[in-house]
Amino acid sequence: MFRLSWAFALAFTIAALTGVLILTRDLSISNDIFKDGVSQAKTVDRTTDTALIAAGELGPADHAVTQSMPQVVGVIGSLTAADGTLDTLGTQLQSLADALKAADPPLVGIIQAGGAATVQANAAAQPAAQIVNTLSDANTKAQQLSGVLDNTLSLSRTIDSKLRVALILPKVPR
C-alpha cells in the first residue's frame, strides 16, 4: 500500500511537472506572437500617423493637383502603403487571437490537474489562473484592436478612392 501511494504521488508529480512545462512552452509561444503583434501595431501606428498627416493635407493637395501631378501620386503611394500594412497587420492580429484561444484549453487542463496533485502542484494553480486571466484579457484587447484596425483600413480605402475620383474630375480654371 505504501508503494502504491508513492507511485500515485510520483505519477501526479510527473503529470503536474509535465503540465507546467507545456504551459511554459505555450506561454513562450504566445508571448512571442504577442510581441510580434505589438511590433506590427507600432508599425501601423507610424504608418497611420503618416496617413493622417497626408489626409490633413488633402485641401492643399487639391491645389497641388492643378499645379503638379507628382505630389498627388505621392499621397496615393503613401495611402497604398498604409493599406497594405493594415491588411498585413489584420492577418497577423487574427493569428495572434487564434493562438491565444488555443492556449486557453491547456491552461484549464493544468488547473484541473493541479487540484488533484501534490502541494507543489496546488501552489502552481494560482499563478496558472492568473495567466489564464491575463491571456484572456490580451485576447479581448487583440480582438478589439482588430476591429479598430479594420475600420482604419476601410477609411484608408475610402480616402484612396476619393483621391482617385479627384484625379478624374475636370479642373476648373481660376
Residue pairs with C-beta under 8 A, 6 or more apart in sequence:
9 118
12 116
12 117
12 118
12 121
13 117
13 118
13 120
13 121
15 113
15 117
16 113
16 114
16 117
16 118
16 120
16 121
16 124
19 106
19 109
19 110
19 113
19 114
20 110
20 124
22 106
22 110
23 106
23 107
23 110
23 128
23 131
26 103
26 106
26 107
27 103
27 131
27 135
29 99
29 103
30 99
30 100
30 103
30 135
33 95
33 96
33 99
33 100
34 96
34 100
34 138
34 142
36 92
36 96
37 92
37 93
37 96
37 142
40 88
40 89
40 92
40 93
41 89
41 145
43 85
43 89
44 85
44 86
44 89
44 149
44 152
47 81
47 82
47 85
47 86
48 82
48 86
48 152
50 78
50 82
51 78
51 79
51 82
51 156
51 159
54 75
54 78
54 79
55 159
57 75
58 75
58 159
58 163
61 71
61 72
61 75
61 163
62 166
64 71
64 72
65 71
65 72
65 166
65 167
65 171
66 171
66 174
72 163
72 166
72 167
75 163
76 160
76 163
76 164
79 156
79 159
79 160
79 163
80 160
82 156
83 153
83 156
83 157
83 160
86 149
86 152
86 153
86 156
87 153
89 149
90 146
90 149
90 150
90 153
93 142
93 145
93 146
93 149
94 146
96 142
97 139
97 142
97 143
97 146
100 135
100 136
100 138
100 139
100 142
101 139
103 135
104 132
104 135
104 136
104 139
107 128
107 131
107 132
107 135
108 132
110 124
110 125
110 128
111 125
111 128
111 129
111 132
113 121
114 121
114 122
114 124
114 125
114 128
115 122
115 125
